[in-house]
Amino acid sequence: MARIAVIGAGMGAMAAAARLAVAGHTVTVYERGETHGGGVGRFARDGFVFDTGPQLLHLPAVYRDLFVKTGKESLEQSVGLTQVDPASAHLFADGTAFALPNASRAGVVRALDEAVGAGAGERWSELVNRAREAWDATRRPLLEEPLSADPAERAALARDAYPARRGLFRRSAPATLAAVAARELRDPRLTALLESHALAYGLDPRTAPASATVLPYLEQTFGSWYVAGGLRGLADALHRRCVARRVEFRFGAEVAGVVEEDGRAAGVRLADGTVEEAAFVVTGAPDAASAPSSPGRFTVFLALRGERPAGVAHRTVVHAASRERELAGVFDAAGPDYAPTVTVLRPDDPAVRPDAGHEAITLTATVAPHGRVDWADAEVVTAFADRMLLAAEAAVPGLAERVVWREVRTPADTERVTGAPGGGVPAPALSGGGGAFLFPGNAAELTGLYRVGGFAHPGGGLAHAGMSGALVAGLIVEGEGFRGSQ
């Protein structure tokens, strides 16, 4: 069996490492930081605990498969996993409010009809049905197989899989997510609901392909899941699984480059000049030269006095009053002086608060990357955090009076911790857009070098990181003919 060097201890890298170790390879992970998990981090202070990355798990089947294939304990035996119900609540500037049940198509239809008006639920349901067609058509080639080098297969993925209705788009007009919303949903609140799923992944609905409708489809179909104690617990469980499979972790070991010998990867060179030989190299590090700066996340951690009220939603989306101003601030040249869409996360979990008399809340918003906005400027950061708290008052009345302290994380912090250009958070791969929403293939141009994680096929998102790890492991274990699990 071969020696394999893995660069980075993010979720995709650890997923690949665990699978490769089970296959009998000797795996060493080199991580420049002092802990595992990449963007799936944790911040704790005074008994309050917060996830610094994603807060909820979608498509848990990806990690169920990973844990089944790498050990005796299942995912549910390794972490506490519960469905979040309602999946999300939504608040709008005009006073409209509704809560969407978890993984219930009929329940979603009823909620939208009651809040938005008769027929709203059916229009949404019809859109989700078409999104399912796009999912069925692309799930395997886009997510479960290595990205094909065959021009015909790549061309197929460059075409949008969302089924266009007659008369939906002019021949010269691109099938964007915004165009779908305008034609099929015909209501600004339903448009905001659809576009909020894209925005959460840093996608501009004005340019994102219609196939981005698969994002709400996935959530509505497969549900939203919470890991007890916070999603960082999943990263901890995966790290334990790697260690149990005898993966070696070297923290504080920054990799300066890949060693090339006879036209193939032959190891890694550390920042201190040490060379570590390996038959294969797997890199989870973003390539700053080829990865453009995508939007990032602005996060505010709030320690609150007062108990969490019974019956409040785990996740509430407070939609921006002006779609145009928000999109200009995130994707165009406009500055950060706008009111953003804010997601309010309120887990009902004693493990994340010091006692029943306090509550831990996280606010998140998608923002422009560091560089286009100077997220290291304290005045800019404070003003934006204040606007987020003001918006969150709609979901948490009296919020300002309850704050004990707050901590802020910006794209500048993300860039420092993960190395992602501008602190950007990559979106999942999508069909359409002429291939602009695909990611570099897992097999790099240099023989023996493989890419894993959010900046490689099949793109960003926690579930996609797990898929990426499975693809890289399959390519190394089974060779170039590997076409994904059957």
SVG drawing of the C-alpha trace seen along z (x, -y; Angstrom):
<svg xmlns="http://www.w3.org/2000/svg" viewBox="-57 -53 72 55">
<polyline fill="none" stroke="black" stroke-width="0.4" points="0.0,0.0 1.1,-3.6 2.1,-6.5 -0.4,-9.4 0.1,-13.0 -3.1,-15.1 -2.8,-18.9 -5.3,-20.4 -7.6,-18.9 -10.9,-20.2 -14.0,-18.0 -13.3,-16.9 -9.7,-16.1 -10.6,-14.1 -13.3,-12.3 -10.7,-11.2 -8.1,-10.4 -10.5,-8.1 -11.5,-6.2 -7.9,-5.8 -6.8,-4.6 -9.5,-1.9 -8.2,-0.8 -4.9,-0.1 -2.9,-3.2 -0.6,-5.0 -2.1,-8.5 -0.6,-11.6 -2.5,-14.9 -0.5,-18.2 -2.5,-21.1 -1.0,-24.6 -3.4,-25.4 -3.7,-23.8 -6.9,-22.0 -9.0,-20.0 -12.3,-20.9 -11.3,-23.7 -14.2,-26.1 -16.3,-23.9 -14.9,-25.5 -16.1,-26.4 -16.0,-29.5 -16.6,-29.2 -16.7,-31.8 -18.2,-32.0 -20.2,-28.8 -21.6,-29.9 -20.7,-27.8 -21.1,-28.7 -20.3,-27.1 -18.1,-29.3 -19.0,-27.7 -22.2,-25.9 -24.9,-25.4 -27.1,-22.7 -26.5,-19.5 -28.3,-18.7 -28.1,-15.4 -26.9,-13.5 -26.8,-10.3 -23.4,-11.5 -21.9,-11.2 -24.0,-8.1 -22.2,-6.4 -18.8,-7.7 -19.2,-6.4 -20.6,-3.0 -17.7,-2.6 -14.9,-3.5 -15.9,-1.9 -18.4,-0.1 -20.1,-3.1 -22.8,-4.7 -23.2,-8.5 -26.1,-8.4 -23.9,-6.5 -21.1,-9.0 -23.1,-12.3 -26.5,-13.3 -28.6,-14.0 -32.1,-15.5 -34.3,-17.0 -35.1,-20.7 -38.8,-21.4 -39.9,-23.8 -37.1,-23.8 -37.2,-27.6 -39.3,-30.6 -39.4,-33.6 -40.1,-37.2 -40.6,-40.0 -40.6,-43.8 -44.4,-44.0 -45.2,-41.9 -45.7,-38.6 -44.5,-35.6 -44.6,-31.9 -42.8,-28.8 -42.0,-25.9 -42.2,-22.4 -39.3,-20.0 -39.5,-17.6 -43.2,-18.0 -44.4,-19.1 -48.0,-19.3 -47.2,-21.3 -45.1,-23.8 -48.0,-24.3 -50.5,-25.0 -48.1,-27.4 -47.5,-29.4 -51.2,-29.5 -52.1,-30.8 -49.4,-33.5 -49.0,-34.6 -52.4,-33.8 -54.3,-31.0 -52.2,-29.3 -48.9,-30.4 -48.2,-27.0 -49.0,-25.3 -46.8,-27.6 -43.9,-26.9 -44.6,-23.1 -44.6,-23.1 -41.2,-24.8 -39.9,-22.3 -41.2,-19.5 -39.2,-20.8 -36.2,-21.2 -36.5,-17.5 -36.2,-16.8 -33.0,-18.8 -31.7,-16.9 -32.5,-13.5 -30.8,-14.5 -27.6,-15.7 -27.2,-14.0 -24.9,-11.3 -22.6,-13.1 -22.5,-16.3 -22.1,-14.9 -21.4,-11.2 -18.9,-10.8 -15.5,-12.4 -15.9,-15.3 -15.6,-13.8 -12.9,-15.0 -15.0,-13.9 -16.1,-17.1 -19.6,-15.8 -20.2,-15.0 -18.8,-18.3 -21.0,-20.1 -24.0,-18.3 -23.3,-19.7 -22.7,-23.1 -26.4,-23.1 -29.0,-24.0 -30.9,-20.9 -33.9,-22.9 -36.8,-22.0 -38.0,-25.2 -41.7,-25.6 -43.0,-26.8 -42.5,-30.5 -40.5,-30.8 -37.3,-32.2 -36.6,-33.9 -34.0,-32.1 -31.4,-34.8 -32.2,-35.1 -30.3,-33.0 -32.4,-30.8 -31.4,-32.4 -32.8,-31.8 -34.2,-35.4 -36.0,-34.7 -37.5,-31.5 -38.8,-33.4 -40.3,-36.2 -42.1,-33.9 -43.1,-31.0 -43.6,-32.5 -44.9,-36.0 -44.7,-37.2 -41.8,-39.2 -42.0,-37.1 -41.8,-33.8 -39.0,-35.3 -37.2,-36.2 -37.7,-32.7 -36.2,-31.1 -33.3,-33.5 -32.5,-33.2 -31.3,-29.6 -29.0,-30.8 -27.8,-33.8 -26.9,-31.6 -24.4,-29.9 -23.0,-33.1 -24.8,-32.8 -26.2,-35.9 -29.8,-35.0 -29.5,-37.4 -26.7,-35.3 -27.1,-31.9 -28.6,-29.2 -32.1,-28.0 -30.7,-24.7 -30.0,-26.5 -33.6,-25.6 -32.2,-22.2 -31.0,-24.0 -34.5,-24.5 -35.5,-21.1 -32.7,-19.3 -33.6,-21.0 -37.3,-20.5 -36.9,-16.8 -34.1,-15.6 -34.6,-17.9 -32.4,-20.0 -30.5,-18.3 -28.9,-19.6 -25.9,-18.0 -26.1,-18.1 -23.6,-20.6 -23.2,-22.2 -22.0,-21.0 -18.4,-21.2 -19.3,-17.8 -19.4,-16.3 -15.9,-17.5 -14.7,-16.1 -16.4,-12.7 -14.7,-12.5 -11.3,-13.4 -11.8,-10.6 -12.7,-8.2 -9.5,-9.1 -7.4,-8.6 -9.1,-5.2 -8.1,-4.3 -4.5,-5.3 -4.4,-8.5 -1.6,-10.6 -2.2,-14.3 0.6,-16.9 -0.7,-20.3 1.3,-23.5 2.8,-21.9 2.3,-24.3 2.9,-22.9 4.9,-25.2 4.6,-23.1 4.2,-19.8 7.3,-17.9 7.4,-16.8 9.6,-13.9 9.6,-12.3 6.4,-14.2 4.3,-13.2 3.7,-14.2 6.2,-12.6 5.6,-14.3 5.2,-17.7 7.7,-20.3 6.9,-21.9 7.5,-25.6 10.5,-24.7 12.1,-23.0 11.4,-19.4 10.4,-17.1 7.9,-14.3 7.8,-11.7 4.5,-10.3 3.2,-8.2 0.1,-10.4 -0.8,-13.9 -4.3,-15.1 -4.7,-18.8 -7.7,-20.4 -6.1,-23.9 -7.8,-26.5 -5.7,-27.5 -5.5,-31.3 -4.3,-31.6 -7.4,-29.9 -10.1,-30.3 -11.9,-33.7 -13.0,-35.5 -16.6,-34.5 -18.9,-36.2 -18.2,-35.3 -20.2,-35.2 -20.5,-37.8 -21.3,-36.2 -22.3,-37.7 -22.3,-35.5 -24.6,-36.8 -24.6,-35.8 -28.0,-36.7 -29.5,-37.0 -32.9,-35.5 -34.1,-32.0 -35.0,-30.8 -38.8,-31.1 -40.6,-27.8 -41.7,-27.2 -39.4,-29.6 -37.9,-28.3 -34.3,-27.1 -33.7,-29.1 -35.5,-32.3 -34.6,-34.2 -35.3,-37.9 -35.5,-39.0 -34.0,-42.3 -36.4,-45.2 -34.6,-46.0 -33.5,-43.1 -31.8,-45.5 -29.7,-47.2 -28.6,-43.9 -27.6,-42.3 -25.7,-45.4 -23.9,-45.4 -22.9,-41.7 -22.2,-41.3 -21.7,-44.7 -19.5,-47.7 -21.8,-49.2 -20.6,-49.4 -21.8,-47.6 -24.3,-50.3 -27.5,-48.3 -29.8,-46.2 -28.9,-42.5 -30.9,-39.3 -30.1,-37.9 -30.4,-34.3 -31.1,-33.9 -30.1,-30.6 -31.5,-29.7 -30.7,-26.1 -32.7,-24.6 -29.6,-22.9 -28.4,-23.1 -24.9,-22.3 -24.4,-25.7 -25.4,-27.9 -24.2,-28.2 -27.6,-27.7 -31.4,-27.9 -31.3,-31.6 -29.2,-32.4 -29.4,-31.9 -26.8,-31.6 -27.8,-33.0 -25.9,-33.3 -26.7,-35.8 -25.3,-35.2 -25.4,-37.2 -23.8,-36.7 -21.5,-39.6 -18.9,-40.8 -15.5,-39.2 -12.7,-40.8 -10.8,-43.1 -13.8,-44.5 -14.9,-45.6 -12.3,-46.1 -13.6,-43.7 -10.6,-44.5 -11.9,-48.1 -13.3,-48.2 -15.8,-51.0 -17.2,-49.1 -17.5,-45.9 -19.2,-47.5 -21.7,-49.4 -22.6,-46.2 -23.0,-44.2 -25.3,-46.9 -27.5,-46.6 -27.7,-42.9 -28.8,-43.2 -31.4,-45.7 -32.8,-43.3 -32.7,-40.4 -35.1,-42.3 -37.9,-41.2 -37.2,-37.6 -36.0,-38.3 -38.0,-41.1 -36.1,-43.1 -32.8,-41.6 -30.7,-44.7 -31.6,-44.7 -30.6,-41.1 -27.1,-41.2 -24.4,-40.4 -21.6,-40.4 -21.1,-39.8 -18.3,-38.5 -18.0,-39.1 -16.4,-37.0 -15.9,-38.5 -14.6,-37.2 -11.2,-38.6 -11.2,-36.1 -12.3,-33.3 -9.4,-34.1 -6.9,-34.1 -8.1,-30.7 -8.8,-28.8 -6.8,-30.6 -9.8,-31.0 -9.3,-34.1 -11.2,-37.0 -12.7,-34.7 -15.1,-33.4 -17.3,-30.4 -17.7,-28.3 -21.1,-27.3 -22.1,-23.8 -21.5,-22.8 -24.5,-23.5 -25.3,-22.6 -25.8,-25.4 -24.2,-28.7 -21.9,-27.4 -20.0,-25.4 -19.1,-28.5 -20.6,-26.9 -18.4,-23.7 -15.2,-23.3 -11.8,-21.9 -11.7,-18.1 -10.4,-16.0 -7.5,-14.6 -5.1,-17.5 -2.9,-18.0 0.1,-16.7 -0.1,-12.9 -0.6,-11.7 -2.0,-15.0 -5.7,-15.2 -8.0,-18.1 -10.5,-17.7 -12.9,-20.1 -15.1,-23.0 -12.8,-24.5 -12.8,-21.2 -15.5,-19.1 -18.3,-19.0 -18.0,-22.4 -18.9,-23.9 -21.2,-22.8 -20.8,-20.3 -22.4,-17.4 -20.4,-18.2 -17.2,-18.1 -18.0,-14.5 -18.8,-13.6 -15.5,-15.1 -13.6,-12.9 -15.3,-9.8 -14.4,-10.7 -10.8,-11.3 -10.5,-8.1 -12.1,-6.2 -9.8,-7.6 -6.7,-6.7 -7.9,-3.2 -9.5,-2.1 -7.6,-4.3 -8.6,-6.5 -11.5,-4.2 -13.4,-4.9 -16.8,-6.3 -18.3,-6.6 -20.1,-4.2 -22.9,-2.2"/>
</svg>
